[in-house]
């Protein structure tokens, strides 16, 4: 019987050494913010930065849209999940292997402006983790369509004020000593609002009445 090679997600520790480093992100072409929001002051940093913890293997973060930038300091790693792919998965067009981490961060010039940051980073194809530089570099691909980013764009275009404010995004290229030389890294930053995340586990731990109430509020916000 052939071995089971289905893609699985698992807890990972591939995104290391990022706490205390800075990332500069850029607004969407139209941020679609509600008039009730108080805008954050844009950073005056130049349009390219390198993360200080990876100075030996710099990752250049390039402007992704309008050029209005904000610089964030990463303060805490909250979680990380990896989605590995075997070689035949990649050849079948299932995308690229990646790891996805969630972090806390704050605006460089104002530590009171706290936000969440999601980092998507390409990782080696399963079985090639210890391959030489040239093999890993040949795996490098540009980032594909990001569903989370596209969702934020749609919500902001519709001026939806029932979701956290999207604060910026950026893309970078991994350095020679990183997991996939030349591979992609994508950053998304959004507002940290009061309260706790409504996770799947928390939602299904509630009784039926509470779940119906939540659904009704989502329906009103959506409409």
PyMOL commands that set and color helices and strands:
alter all, ss='L'
color gray80, all
select helices_A, chain A and resi 52-57+87-91+133-137+147-157+200-205+208-222
alter helices_A, ss='H'
color red, helices_A
select strands_A, chain A and resi 9-11+22-26+49-50+60-62+69-83+98-107+110-122+166-173+184-191
alter strands_A, ss='S'
color yellow, strands_A
deselect
rebuild
show_as cartoon
